[in-house]
């Protein structure tokens, strides 16, 4: 985990749960995948995960004691993980970048099948700091998603959504690898990622059980799993915004993840809740003693199983639009004060023929004065349908569903909600844009 990146301070959008585009969680205390009738995730072997950690330790030992960016130990770690995934049938690719005068590597692994327009992604950073082998930080997360990816292969799992795994480089230098990946994704490809799960330090020797609170559905999926084990959880704050989920979050991708604590001291209340001692969650954080001896087996086992549970649960379900053919974009789009028009886009697929005469357009715009706004629906061919034209001058937001006769328009394609603020001294943003095809 990187310690130099400022913590996230932005609140989760009110409609964040809708941004998952079909990811489904549950609040049941039983294993949610079983309760929902979906295929249950397999038990992830602690022995197998620990063997991966032993292999990463051996790589560090043979390469100057670390697996840091720009060092031979990091490239050897990438090659080790890639070889296992290639043998398991994944389509792998190495993405290179340059930082601090050295070449860095991201490893991306795609499991064949699933809807390519609905991608569930899981990732962990593979690099260590230069002062140690980085077995908890972050061999633990890397080993857990590696073994989960191999379990997908062994099971011949064919989820509705497309699965993608990633191992990031140069996280310890400021999330460099994951930022590079997100920033170089075309907008259309970025919009296909319906959820990103991050696992950074999940085997701390004096562990807590922390769940990211960025996306409500992903958060609840993890909470429900641990509730089924009788293990209480807390919201993760120590590493908030300081790991590889941050670039995805900034790009509007729903994110979530797990964490067992770093240098912060476990409180007496947390000792009562989880056991352990009122000392640092990981006394070897960013140190040479972060070796295979620096792992709590129970925490690593529970979290590895939680990784698989979330991947199986969130990747299941229909890939078709829900009843009523609903397409929605809940990524926030800032509306400049008295500036140029901005757009929020939804890509409609799988609808035969033209749009209906009663196409429903859901608009959620947060703005200090709706009387200054012009709001249009722009069809894929460029045709414009005015929804709001500087009328209704009360000082509040626009949360409304409009019915638009767009029967002359081919349904499939990129539809845009276009918003322009035509007067000064107010602020706002597009919160959500939804099209419903009856």
C-alpha positions as CSV (number, residue, x, y, z in Angstrom):
1,X,0.0,0.0,0.0
2,X,1.2,3.4,-1.0
3,X,1.4,6.1,1.8
4,X,2.0,9.2,-0.2
5,X,-1.3,9.7,-2.0
6,X,-3.9,12.0,-0.3
7,X,-7.0,10.3,1.1
8,X,-10.2,10.4,-0.8
9,X,-12.5,13.1,0.4
10,X,-15.3,12.9,-2.1
11,X,-18.6,11.5,-0.9
12,X,-20.2,8.5,-2.6
13,X,-22.9,9.7,-5.1
14,X,-26.5,9.2,-3.9
15,X,-27.2,6.9,-6.8
16,X,-23.9,4.9,-6.6
17,X,-25.7,1.6,-6.2
18,X,-27.2,2.0,-9.7
19,X,-23.8,2.4,-11.3
20,X,-23.1,-1.3,-11.1
21,X,-25.1,-2.1,-14.3
22,X,-26.4,-5.4,-13.0
23,X,-24.0,-6.4,-10.2
24,X,-26.2,-7.9,-7.5
25,X,-25.5,-8.2,-3.8
26,X,-27.6,-9.3,-0.8
27,X,-28.0,-8.5,2.8
28,X,-28.6,-12.2,3.9
29,X,-26.3,-13.6,6.5
30,X,-26.0,-16.9,4.6
31,X,-23.5,-17.2,1.7
32,X,-25.3,-14.8,-0.7
33,X,-24.4,-16.8,-3.9
34,X,-26.1,-19.8,-2.4
35,X,-29.1,-17.8,-1.1
36,X,-29.6,-16.3,-4.5
37,X,-29.5,-19.6,-6.3
38,X,-26.3,-18.8,-8.1
39,X,-23.3,-21.1,-8.3
40,X,-21.5,-21.1,-5.0
41,X,-17.9,-20.0,-5.0
42,X,-15.3,-22.7,-4.2
43,X,-13.3,-22.7,-1.0
44,X,-10.0,-21.1,-1.8
45,X,-7.2,-23.3,-0.4
46,X,-5.1,-21.5,2.2
47,X,-2.3,-23.9,1.5
48,X,-2.3,-22.8,-2.2
49,X,-2.4,-19.1,-1.4
50,X,0.5,-19.5,1.1
51,X,2.5,-21.4,-1.5
52,X,2.2,-18.4,-3.8
53,X,3.5,-16.3,-1.0
54,X,6.4,-18.7,-0.5
55,X,7.2,-18.4,-4.2
56,X,7.1,-14.6,-4.0
57,X,9.4,-14.7,-0.9
58,X,11.9,-16.9,-2.8
59,X,11.8,-14.4,-5.7
60,X,12.6,-11.5,-3.4
61,X,15.4,-13.5,-1.6
62,X,17.0,-14.2,-4.9
63,X,16.8,-10.6,-6.1
64,X,18.2,-8.4,-3.4
65,X,15.5,-8.9,-0.8
66,X,12.7,-7.1,-2.5
67,X,10.2,-7.0,-5.4
68,X,10.2,-3.3,-6.0
69,X,9.5,-1.3,-9.2
70,X,12.5,-1.2,-11.5
71,X,14.2,-4.1,-9.7
72,X,14.7,-7.6,-11.0
73,X,12.5,-9.0,-8.3
74,X,9.4,-7.2,-9.6
75,X,9.8,-8.5,-13.2
76,X,10.4,-12.0,-11.9
77,X,7.2,-11.7,-9.9
78,X,5.2,-10.6,-13.0
79,X,6.7,-13.5,-15.0
80,X,5.8,-16.0,-12.2
81,X,2.1,-14.9,-12.1
82,X,1.8,-14.7,-15.9
83,X,3.1,-18.2,-16.4
84,X,0.5,-19.6,-14.0
85,X,-2.3,-17.7,-15.8
86,X,-1.2,-18.6,-19.3
87,X,-1.2,-22.3,-18.3
88,X,-4.7,-21.9,-16.9
89,X,-6.1,-20.6,-20.1
90,X,-6.2,-16.9,-19.5
91,X,-5.5,-14.3,-22.2
92,X,-2.7,-12.3,-20.7
93,X,-1.0,-9.1,-21.7
94,X,1.8,-7.0,-20.2
95,X,1.3,-3.2,-20.2
96,X,4.5,-1.3,-19.9
97,X,5.0,2.3,-18.6
98,X,8.0,4.3,-17.4
99,X,8.4,5.9,-14.1
100,X,11.4,6.9,-11.9
101,X,13.7,6.1,-14.8
102,X,12.6,2.4,-15.0
103,X,10.2,0.3,-17.0
104,X,7.1,-0.8,-15.1
105,X,4.7,-3.6,-15.8
106,X,1.0,-4.2,-15.4
107,X,-0.3,-7.7,-15.9
108,X,-3.8,-8.0,-17.3
109,X,-5.6,-11.4,-17.5
110,X,-8.9,-12.0,-19.2
111,X,-11.0,-15.2,-18.7
112,X,-12.6,-16.1,-22.0
113,X,-16.4,-15.6,-22.2
114,X,-18.9,-13.5,-20.5
115,X,-20.5,-10.3,-21.8
116,X,-17.7,-8.1,-23.0
117,X,-19.8,-5.0,-22.3
118,X,-20.1,-6.0,-18.6
119,X,-16.7,-6.5,-17.1
120,X,-16.1,-7.4,-13.4
121,X,-12.5,-6.7,-12.5
122,X,-10.3,-7.6,-9.5
123,X,-6.8,-6.3,-8.9
124,X,-3.9,-6.1,-6.5
125,X,-0.5,-4.4,-6.7
126,X,2.4,-6.8,-7.0
127,X,5.3,-4.5,-6.2
128,X,6.9,-4.2,-2.8
129,X,8.8,-1.3,-1.3
130,X,12.6,-1.5,-1.8
131,X,13.2,-2.2,1.9
132,X,11.6,-5.6,2.0
133,X,9.9,-8.6,0.2
134,X,6.4,-7.2,0.6
135,X,4.6,-10.4,1.5
136,X,1.7,-8.9,3.3
137,X,2.0,-5.6,1.3
138,X,1.0,-6.8,-1.1
139,X,1.8,-10.4,-1.8
140,X,-1.3,-11.3,0.2
141,X,-3.8,-9.6,-2.1
142,X,-1.8,-10.7,-5.2
143,X,-1.7,-14.3,-4.1
144,X,-5.4,-14.4,-3.2
145,X,-6.6,-13.1,-6.6
146,X,-4.1,-15.4,-8.3
147,X,-5.6,-18.5,-6.6
148,X,-9.1,-17.2,-7.2
149,X,-8.3,-16.8,-10.9
150,X,-6.9,-20.3,-11.0
151,X,-10.1,-21.6,-9.2
152,X,-12.2,-20.0,-12.0
153,X,-10.2,-22.0,-14.5
154,X,-10.4,-25.3,-12.5
155,X,-14.2,-24.9,-12.2
156,X,-14.6,-24.0,-15.8
157,X,-16.7,-21.1,-14.5
158,X,-18.7,-19.3,-17.2
159,X,-20.3,-16.3,-15.5
160,X,-22.6,-13.9,-17.3
161,X,-20.2,-11.0,-16.9
162,X,-16.6,-11.0,-18.3
163,X,-13.9,-11.5,-15.7
164,X,-10.7,-9.6,-15.7
165,X,-7.8,-9.8,-13.2
166,X,-4.9,-7.3,-12.9
167,X,-1.6,-7.1,-11.0
168,X,-0.4,-3.5,-10.8
169,X,3.2,-2.1,-10.9
170,X,4.6,0.9,-9.1
171,X,1.7,1.2,-6.6
172,X,4.2,2.1,-3.9
173,X,5.4,5.1,-6.0
174,X,1.9,6.7,-6.2
175,X,-0.5,4.2,-7.9
176,X,1.4,4.7,-11.1
177,X,0.5,1.4,-12.8
178,X,-3.2,1.5,-12.1
179,X,-3.4,5.2,-13.0
180,X,-1.7,4.4,-16.3
181,X,-4.1,1.6,-17.1
182,X,-7.2,3.7,-16.3
183,X,-6.0,6.8,-18.1
184,X,-5.1,4.9,-21.2
185,X,-8.4,3.1,-21.5
186,X,-10.7,4.5,-24.3
187,X,-13.9,5.9,-22.8
188,X,-16.0,3.1,-24.3
189,X,-13.8,0.4,-22.7
190,X,-13.8,2.2,-19.4
191,X,-17.6,2.3,-19.4
192,X,-17.7,-1.5,-19.8
193,X,-16.1,-2.0,-16.3
194,X,-19.1,-2.4,-14.1
195,X,-17.1,-3.0,-10.9
196,X,-13.5,-3.0,-9.7
197,X,-12.5,-5.0,-6.6
198,X,-9.2,-4.1,-4.9
199,X,-7.3,-6.3,-2.4
200,X,-4.3,-4.7,-0.7
201,X,-2.9,-6.2,2.6
202,X,-5.4,-8.9,3.5
203,X,-3.2,-11.0,5.8
204,X,-2.0,-8.6,8.4
205,X,-0.5,-10.3,11.5
206,X,-2.6,-8.4,14.0
207,X,-5.6,-8.2,11.7
208,X,-8.8,-6.2,11.5
209,X,-11.6,-6.8,9.0
210,X,-12.2,-3.7,7.0
211,X,-14.5,-3.2,4.0
212,X,-14.3,-0.3,1.6
213,X,-17.5,1.8,1.7
214,X,-17.2,3.3,-1.8
215,X,-20.0,1.4,-3.6
216,X,-23.1,0.2,-1.6
217,X,-23.7,-3.0,-3.5
218,X,-20.1,-4.2,-3.5
219,X,-19.7,-3.2,0.2
220,X,-22.8,-5.2,1.2
221,X,-21.6,-8.2,-0.7
222,X,-18.5,-8.3,1.5
223,X,-20.3,-7.4,4.7
224,X,-22.9,-10.2,4.1
225,X,-20.2,-12.7,3.6
226,X,-18.4,-11.9,6.8
227,X,-21.7,-11.7,8.7
228,X,-22.3,-15.3,7.6
229,X,-19.1,-16.2,9.3
230,X,-20.0,-14.3,12.4
231,X,-17.1,-11.9,11.9
232,X,-17.8,-8.2,12.5
233,X,-16.4,-5.7,10.0
234,X,-15.7,-2.0,10.0
235,X,-15.5,0.6,7.3
236,X,-11.9,1.0,5.9
237,X,-10.4,4.4,6.6
238,X,-6.6,4.0,7.0
239,X,-6.0,3.4,3.3
240,X,-9.0,5.2,1.9
241,X,-8.1,6.4,-1.6
242,X,-4.4,5.3,-1.2
243,X,-4.5,2.1,-3.2
244,X,-5.3,1.1,-6.8
245,X,-9.1,1.5,-6.5
246,X,-8.6,5.2,-6.5
247,X,-8.0,5.8,-10.2
248,X,-11.1,3.6,-11.0
249,X,-13.2,5.5,-8.5
250,X,-12.1,8.8,-10.0
251,X,-13.1,7.5,-13.5
252,X,-16.6,6.7,-12.3
253,X,-16.2,3.0,-11.9
254,X,-17.9,1.4,-8.9
255,X,-15.2,0.1,-6.5
256,X,-14.9,-1.9,-3.4
257,X,-12.4,-4.1,-1.5
258,X,-10.9,-5.5,1.6
259,X,-8.1,-4.6,4.0
260,X,-6.7,-5.9,7.3
261,X,-4.7,-2.9,8.5
262,X,-1.3,-1.3,8.2
263,X,0.7,0.9,10.6
264,X,-2.3,2.3,12.5
265,X,-2.7,0.9,16.0
266,X,-5.6,-1.5,16.8
267,X,-7.8,0.1,19.5
268,X,-8.9,-1.7,22.7
269,X,-12.4,-1.9,21.3
270,X,-11.0,-3.6,18.2
271,X,-9.0,-6.0,20.3
272,X,-12.3,-6.9,22.0
273,X,-14.0,-7.4,18.7
274,X,-11.2,-9.2,16.8
275,X,-8.6,-10.4,19.3
276,X,-5.0,-9.5,18.9
277,X,-3.2,-6.8,20.7
278,X,-3.4,-3.0,21.0
279,X,-0.4,-2.5,18.7
280,X,0.0,-1.9,14.9
281,X,-2.1,-4.1,12.6
282,X,1.1,-4.8,10.7
283,X,4.3,-4.0,12.7
284,X,6.4,-4.9,9.7
285,X,4.6,-2.5,7.3
286,X,7.1,-1.3,4.6
287,X,9.9,-3.1,6.5
288,X,12.4,-5.9,5.9
289,X,10.4,-8.2,8.2
290,X,7.4,-8.2,5.9
291,X,8.2,-11.9,5.1
292,X,6.1,-15.1,5.0
293,X,6.3,-15.0,8.9
294,X,4.3,-11.7,8.8
295,X,1.0,-13.3,7.8
296,X,-2.1,-14.2,9.9
297,X,-3.4,-17.5,8.4
298,X,-7.0,-17.0,9.6
299,X,-7.3,-13.5,8.1
300,X,-5.7,-14.6,4.9
301,X,-8.0,-17.6,4.6
302,X,-11.2,-15.7,5.4
303,X,-10.3,-12.9,3.0
304,X,-9.3,-15.2,0.2
305,X,-12.6,-16.9,0.4
306,X,-14.3,-13.5,0.5
307,X,-12.5,-12.6,-2.7
308,X,-13.9,-15.7,-4.5
309,X,-17.4,-15.1,-3.0
310,X,-17.6,-11.6,-4.3
311,X,-16.3,-12.5,-7.8
312,X,-18.8,-15.4,-8.1
313,X,-21.7,-13.3,-6.7
314,X,-21.1,-10.1,-8.6
315,X,-20.3,-11.8,-12.0
316,X,-23.5,-13.9,-12.0
317,X,-26.9,-12.9,-13.3
318,X,-28.4,-11.9,-16.6
319,X,-26.3,-9.9,-19.1
320,X,-29.4,-8.6,-20.8
321,X,-31.0,-5.3,-19.7
322,X,-33.5,-5.8,-16.9
323,X,-37.3,-5.9,-17.6
324,X,-38.2,-2.7,-19.3
325,X,-34.8,-2.4,-21.1
326,X,-33.2,0.1,-18.7
327,X,-29.9,1.7,-19.6
328,X,-28.3,4.1,-17.1
329,X,-25.2,6.2,-16.5
330,X,-24.6,7.4,-12.9
331,X,-21.1,8.7,-13.4
332,X,-21.1,12.4,-12.2
333,X,-20.6,15.0,-14.9
334,X,-19.8,18.5,-13.8
335,X,-21.8,21.3,-15.4
336,X,-19.5,24.4,-15.9
337,X,-20.9,27.6,-14.6
338,X,-22.1,29.7,-17.6
339,X,-20.0,27.4,-19.8
340,X,-20.0,24.9,-22.7
341,X,-22.5,22.1,-22.8
342,X,-21.5,18.7,-21.3
343,X,-22.9,15.3,-21.9
344,X,-23.6,12.0,-20.1
345,X,-23.8,9.0,-22.4
346,X,-25.6,5.7,-22.3
347,X,-24.9,3.0,-25.0
348,X,-28.1,1.2,-25.9
349,X,-27.7,-2.4,-27.2
350,X,-29.9,-5.4,-27.8
351,X,-33.1,-3.3,-28.7
352,X,-34.6,-4.3,-32.0
353,X,-35.7,-1.5,-34.4
354,X,-36.5,2.0,-33.6
355,X,-37.1,3.7,-30.2
356,X,-40.7,3.6,-28.9
357,X,-43.0,6.6,-29.1
358,X,-43.1,6.5,-25.3
359,X,-39.3,6.4,-24.6
360,X,-38.8,7.4,-20.9
361,X,-35.8,9.7,-20.2
362,X,-34.9,9.8,-16.5
363,X,-33.0,13.0,-15.6
364,X,-31.3,13.6,-12.2
365,X,-29.4,16.9,-12.2
366,X,-28.1,18.5,-9.0
367,X,-28.0,22.3,-9.6
368,X,-28.5,25.5,-7.6
369,X,-30.9,27.1,-10.1
370,X,-32.6,25.0,-12.7
371,X,-34.0,28.1,-14.5
372,X,-30.5,28.6,-16.0
373,X,-30.3,25.2,-17.6
374,X,-30.9,23.9,-21.1
375,X,-31.3,20.1,-21.2
376,X,-31.5,18.1,-24.4
377,X,-31.7,14.4,-25.4
378,X,-29.4,13.7,-28.3
379,X,-30.2,10.6,-30.4
380,X,-27.4,8.4,-31.9
381,X,-27.9,10.1,-35.3
382,X,-27.6,13.6,-33.8
383,X,-31.3,14.5,-33.6
384,X,-32.1,16.7,-30.6
385,X,-35.1,16.5,-28.3
386,X,-35.5,19.4,-25.9
387,X,-36.4,18.4,-22.3
388,X,-35.9,21.6,-20.4
389,X,-35.2,25.1,-21.7
390,X,-34.5,27.6,-18.9
391,X,-38.0,27.2,-17.5
392,X,-39.3,26.4,-14.1
393,X,-37.1,29.0,-12.3
394,X,-37.3,27.7,-8.8
395,X,-34.0,27.3,-7.1
396,X,-33.7,23.5,-7.0
397,X,-32.6,20.4,-8.9
398,X,-34.1,18.6,-11.9
399,X,-35.2,15.1,-10.9
400,X,-37.8,14.1,-13.5
401,X,-38.8,11.5,-16.1
402,X,-39.7,12.8,-19.5
403,X,-41.6,10.9,-22.2
404,X,-40.1,11.5,-25.7
405,X,-41.5,10.4,-29.0
406,X,-38.3,9.2,-30.7
407,X,-39.9,6.6,-32.9
408,X,-38.0,7.8,-35.9
409,X,-34.7,6.9,-34.2
410,X,-32.8,3.6,-34.4
411,X,-32.7,2.4,-30.8
412,X,-29.2,1.0,-30.6
413,X,-26.3,3.4,-30.2
414,X,-25.0,6.2,-28.0
415,X,-27.7,8.4,-26.6
416,X,-26.6,11.6,-24.8
417,X,-28.1,13.8,-22.1
418,X,-26.7,17.3,-23.0
419,X,-26.8,20.0,-20.3
420,X,-25.7,23.6,-20.5
421,X,-25.7,26.3,-17.8
422,X,-26.5,29.6,-19.5
423,X,-26.0,32.0,-16.6
424,X,-23.4,32.7,-14.0
425,X,-23.0,32.3,-10.3
426,X,-24.3,28.8,-9.7
427,X,-23.0,25.2,-9.7
428,X,-24.2,21.7,-10.5
429,X,-23.6,18.3,-12.1
430,X,-25.4,15.5,-13.9
431,X,-26.0,12.9,-11.3
432,X,-27.8,10.2,-13.4
433,X,-29.2,9.7,-16.9
434,X,-31.5,6.8,-17.6
435,X,-33.4,5.5,-20.7
436,X,-36.2,3.0,-20.3
437,X,-37.5,1.2,-23.4
438,X,-41.0,-0.2,-22.5
